[in-house]
Amino acid sequence: MDAHAACMGAGGNTDIVPLPGPPRKLTIAWNETALCVAAIPVAREKGFFARYNLDVDYVNFGGATDQLLEALSTGKADGAPGMALRWLKPLQQGFDVKLVGGLHAGCMYMLVPPGSAIRQLTDLRGKTVGVTDIGGPDRNFFGIRLKQAGVDPETEVQWRQYPADLLPLALQRGDVQVITDSDPFTYVQKRQFGLVEIDNNMKDAWAHAACCVIGLRGSLIRNEPKVAVAVTRAILDAGAWLACNPDEAGRIFKPYAPKVSAGDLAQMIRIEGHHHQSVGPKFHDEIVQYANALKDIGVFRPSLDSARYANRVTQDLFSA
């Protein structure tokens, strides 16, 4: 793949046709503290929405996932990015929301203090892991990784919940022996406290699976399919652009992470899997992969038909 193609979004942008008429107004809900969704401010700042004749407003949403999905279902927002492992379980409730693409791969990390005897996942037997959310994506992902390593995440490991800024303190006090979280928190804490990374979601098969996904309200897809395609392409294009322009992307995201330098944000973008995007059958297969893994750790019932589930919650906007 040449450099130009590598910087194009997975939705393809060789046939950009702006939507006709006055700019189509849309609302995107997002968590503005999460670097993994940096494509959202980039899309507006660099004109990716404008090229499709979209006029997009943002809503900062830090509430529960089911509330976000309800907002999408009822038209209070038209689309949102989110972490796959935070959305997949609530989507079982039947929200009128479809996942239309994978925005990028990994941004989650498992860290231990310097000098720790814990060097690999199998060393976690009998240990306590600090997380920011017992039902969060990092808890689920590293539960999957432990299960794959032969460690039962329910019976052989304990999990405790703390606010993100207190995780390193819990580690220092010995209340937990391991912590997990995502950038920008982990990058800063790793450097400030000399923490050592023992695992992340950019290894093995997970390096090629979307960590963050794009969801749209189902009625937008059904009633205005060209608008659904346009907004999805704009976000994917912005995500591909930031992967190829991390320094400028870091500067664009800086207002949302005032305690972190633009240079550090750029470095996080370089490390994370922003080069990976997926749509169509490939994206569908990644959701099947997640569903199978979630069955293994008891989040989904063992009888769940993973392929049927993926068929229900995803929508291919780009196949002819």
N, C-alpha and C positions, 0 to 999 in steps of 0.2 A: 504493500500500500504506500503510495507516495505521500509526501508531507501535506499536500493540499487536501487529499482525500481523508487523511487522518484527522483533519481539523473540521470536517463536515459532520453534522449531526446524523444520527442513525436513521432519521426519517427521510433523509435525502433532501438536498436543496438545489437541485439542478433545474427545477421547474417552478421557481418561486413566482406565484401569481397572487398579487394582493387581492384581498376580498373586495368586491365591488361596493360602491356607495360610500356613505360616510364611515369613519372609523368605527369598528364594532367594539363596543365597550364590554369588558369582561372583568371579573374579580378573581384574583388568585389569593388563596389563603396559604400562609407559610409561617414557619417559626424562624424569625429573623436572627436568632442567636446561633443557628446551626450552619456551620460552614458548608456542610454537605449539600445545602440548597442554594449555594452562591450563584447558580445559574439564573435564579429568579431576578435579583437586582441587575445582574449582567445583561439579561435579556432586554431590560428597559434602557439601561445606561448606554448600551452599544447599538440600540436600534433594531434588535431582532424582532421585537413585537411590531414596531412601526413598519418594517418591510412587508409584513403581511396585512397591514392596515388594521392593526389591533390597538385599542386604547385600553390599557390594563391598569387597574387599581389593585393595590395590595391590602390585605388584612393580616395583621400579625396575630397568629393563633397559637397559643401555648397550652391550650386546654387538653382534655381527654380526647383520644382518637375517635371514640364513638360520637362525641359531640361534633368533631370536624366532619366525619362522614355524614352525620345528620345535616350539617350545614350545606354540604355538597348536594345531598339528596333533595333538599327542599329549595335549592336554587339561591341560597344566601351567598354561595360562592360557586364559581364555575369550574374551578380546578385547584389542585394543590399537589405539591411534592410531599413525599413522606417516606419513611423507612419501611421497606417491605415487611420486616419482622414486627413492626408495630401495627401494620394495617391488616395482615392476613387473617388473624383470628377474628377481629371485629367484623370483617367483611362477611363472615358466616351468617351474620344477623340479617342479611338480605338488603343492605342499603343499595339505593339506586346509583351506584358508583362503579365505574369501570377503570381498571388499570390499563394504561395504553402504552407504556414504555418504561424501560429501565434507564435512569438518568446517569448513573455511574456505579462503580463497584465500591470497594471497602473504605471505611473510615472509623472502624471500631477496634479497640486495643485492650489487651489484658496486661497489666503491669504489676511488678513486684518491687519491693525496696532493694537498694543496693546491698549486695552481700547475702541475699536470700538464698536458701538451699533449693527453692523452687525454680527449676529450670525448664520444665516441660509440663504438659497437661497432666500426665500421669502422677506428677508430684503433688497434685491438689487433693488427693484422698485425705479426708479428715481435716481439711482446711476450710476457712471461711472467706468468702468472696464478697467484697463491698460493691454494690451497684447503686445507681440512682433511681432505679425503678424495678421492683420485683417482677413486673410483667413487661419490662422494656425489651427493646431489640437486642441490646448487648447481653442481657441475662439469657434470652432465648438462644442467641447465636452461640455463646460460649457453652451453654448447656448442650447444644448440638455437637460442638467440637469435643466436649468431654465424653459424651456418649460414643462418638466415633473413635475416641482414644481408649475406650474400654472402661471409663469411669462413669458410674451412675450419678448424674447431676442432682438427683433427688435424695438419694440415701447416703452417698459418700462425700458430698460437699454441702456446706451450709451457705446461705445467701443472706446478706443484710443490706438494708436500704439506707442511704445517706444522701443529703444534698451534695451536688457535684463538688462544691468547694470544700466540703468536709471529708471527702474520701481520703486525701493524703494524710489528714490528721488521724483518721481511724487506722490507717496503715502504720503510722508512727507509734500510736498507742498500743498496737498489737491487737486491737479489736478485730481486725481482719488481716489476712496474710496476702491478699491479692485484691486488686481493684480493676474494674472495667468501666469504660466510658468511650466517648467519641471526641473528635476535635471540635472546637479549638481547645477544650479543657485538657485532654490527655497530652497534647503537645507541650503545653505550658507547664503542666504538672511534672511531666517527665524530665524536663530540663531543670525546673526549680528544685525538685527533690531528688534528682539523680535516679529516677525510677528506671527499671529495666523491663523491656517489652519481651514477653514470652509467647504471645500469640496475637493474631489479628485476623480480620476477615478478608485478607488479600492473599491467602495461601490456598494451595491445592485447587480443588474445583471451585471454591468460593471466589477465587480471583477473577473468575469469568461469569459471575452471577451478579445481577444488579442488587445493590444495597439500598439505593434510594429509587423510588418509583414515581411516576406521574399518574395521578388519578383525575378523572373528569366526571362531572355529573352525567348520568345516563341520558337524561332528556336532551342535553346539548348534542351528544353523539347522534341520537335518533333524529332530532329535529333540524339540526344544523351541522351536518357531517363535515362540510368544508371548513367551518369555524373550528370544529374539534381538531381537524388535521392541522390547521394553521397554527393554533396555539401550542399544540404538541411539538410541531416542527420548530417553532420559535424557541421553545425551552430547550429542546435537544440541540439545536444549533448553538445556543448560548453556552450550553454545557461543554460542547466540543471545542468552542472557541476558548473558553477559560482554561481547558486542559492544555491548549497550545500557547496561551498567553497568561501564565500564572502571576507574573509580576503586576500587570495591569489589573487582573482580576482581584488580586489581594488589595490593591488600592481602592477598588470599587466596593469591596466588602468591608473595608476598614471601619466605616461609621457604625456598623452593626457589631463590631468587636472592639470597643474603644480601649480595652486593656491589652490588646495584642497589636504588635506592629504589622504594617502592611507586608514587610519582608517575611515575617514569620508566617503570615497567612499564605503568602505565595509558596513558601516551602511546604506547608501542609498540603496545598493543592498538588504540588509535584509528587508528594509521597502517596496520596490517596489515588484511588482507581478511576479518576475522571476520564481516562481514555476509553473506558468500557461503557458502551451503550447498547441497548437491545430493543427491538420491536418485533411484532409479528410472531411467527412460530418459535423463534429463538427465545423471545421474552416469555412466551407461554411455557416453554420447557423449563425456564428458570423458576417460574412459579411452581411448577410440578416438583422441581428439586426441593424447594423450600417446604412445600406441603408434606412431602415424604419425610423430610428431616423433622418437621414439627410433629408428625405422627410418632416418630421414634422417641421423642422426649415427652409425650403425653399431652401436648398442647392441642393437637387434633386427635380425634378418636381413631383407633387402628383401622376401622372399617371404611374410613373416608376414601372415596375414589379421587385420587389426587388429580388425575387428568380431567375428570369431569368438573372438579372444583375450579381448576385453572380455566377451563372453558367458560365457566360462569362469571368469573371475576375479571377476566381480561377481554380486551377488544383490539382486534387487529385493524388499524386505521389505514395501513399502507399497502397491503397486498392488492394486486389488481383483481 
